[in-house]
Amino acid sequence: MIKSAWLLIALQTVIIFNIYGQIRSLDFDPQLAPFYHGVASGDPSNDGFIIWTRVSPEPNQTNSISGTWKIAADSSMQQMVKSGVFSTDSSIDYTVKIRIDGLQPGQFYYYEFESNGRYSLVGRSKTAPIGDNDSLRFAVVSCAHYEAGYFNVYEAIRKRNDIDAVIHLGDYIYEYGRGEYGQFFINDREYEPSGEAMDLNSYRTRYSQYRLDADLRRLHQQYPMMIVWDDHESANNSYADGAQNHDSNEGIWEDRKLASIKAFHEWLPISQVDSNDNKRIFRNIKYGDLASIIFLDTRLYGRDVQMNFTNSSIQDSNRTILGSYQENWLFNALKDSSTQWKIVAQQVMMAPLKIVSNNNLSFVNEDQWDGYPKARERLANFVIDSGIQNFVVATGDIHTSWANDLPLDNYNSNTGNGSYGVEFVTPSVTSPGLSFNLPPSFIQATNPHTKFVNTLDKGFIILDVNKTRCQAEWYHINSIQFKTSQTSHATSAYVINNERHLNITQSISLASKNHSAPFGPDIPNNPSYINENNNPTLLSIYPNPVKDLLHLQLIINQNSTLNKIQCFDGLGKQVFFKVITQPTNGLKNITINTAPLESGNYIITMVGDKFKYSRQFVKH
Ligand SMILES: [Fe+2]
């Protein structure tokens, strides 16, 4: 069953162990078994939404895991509306994603999954309205660097209970390895895996870690989310054919890009607009007659490489940040939209940003629309020439708070004339701020179209939309260094219907949409909690069947250690073992080189001080 010389090699080198440190006990709730990563919903339509969960494989389950889902009108899941079955396996990392339709517009619904007699948390979601509706309210977020702080922003949004949905503008995860980004780190929030995420296995592990975060899990449970990626779902300052943070010794960019895209679709409740092309995430989500939310991908779909401002080619008329196909799609979406407000939800800042440095006034960030001047000009001209009204841009990426008019050459900062639209920029959830730290007055002196800027605080935007005006309200979180959901209102900015410039106000829109629909409950509808009794929890074993590398992701419970791993062939003969010399509990990733094994069935056994845990895999 085993090739000659393999055994000797096996004992020394073939098992690549990556044993990582302890995670916060808060992040892992055994009551949720096997739905440890909670539930989520997204991309509402007027008759449904996507529902999502993940079923972590249990020891006795076969590779394919099946179960059921249910939609109900009430949080106790008694008034059933729809139901169905699902099946998942290692090829999609045991994730489950189902498009629900046939529901009523503008209504809250509840959903739940079941597998092997165990129930998930009950999620709450809401369909989009149809036709005439008076008001909408969204939370807008971006940029959650896990190591830099607690996801208090997500908890603060959840508690409000007054939004229709969450708009996430990307950097949902970061690809960096431990300690590689920023100066401030929370001790118990070290990245898994410890190195940079750059292949399917490591991207999946990073999403798994994020989705175990209780604040993020609770937010997903209570609201639908509409999300686009920014750069860090793949690599820093990515573009179609590469990224600043992708070196040639890190493999082929296209492979990395496709791996990041696959993990993104697996782990997030996003609909795949084109079933033949998962690279396409630009899409138009309509909220009745009041608003269209037009999501763009300014990263991976068509962006040309970033270019220094001193390079004259930056003015090349063919230069693009969207790619020609997406750019045409955007123009058509704007032109054909019958909704009052056109909210373009995208990643990088559209308004110009010039700063005085060494007595020179110059652009500072070639990664934002400033680095693609002709593409921005084409968009601005299209908006004006086509008479597009109520053009509102929602932006993330820059980790700081901005309210901008979008100036044409004839812009007048006193009257707002010469603006083609407005831009609301949300601060980060936790990610560190700008590389320069300048007072707002200094920034506004050279950027008179910027009506509000705050470069220090973390937080989110509440986007409140009605027929009279579209208003953004910036809320800043008191701290990301300790757990709190206290926020303070910084400012508000609004644009009046059929105007093209901002007004600043300190007023807050009334929480008229404070929902009467209760939250989905905090614990699943399981008859009783099954004590895991110190057994480890296997979050992943894939691929199965395996060819070369078998990836295991497991959690060793508190007060328990993993001592060794054994592998047996179909006749019960041990084909290798490995003593674990760094016995720590917490989240662990283990990669096993199975290339030398002959085809057949194997049992892998993890032996700890208080458990023995086996799982079958097939070698092809
Ligand atoms: Fe970011």
Residues whose N, C-alpha, C, O or C-beta is under 5 A from the ligand:
A	BS01	LIG	C143 D171 D397 S431
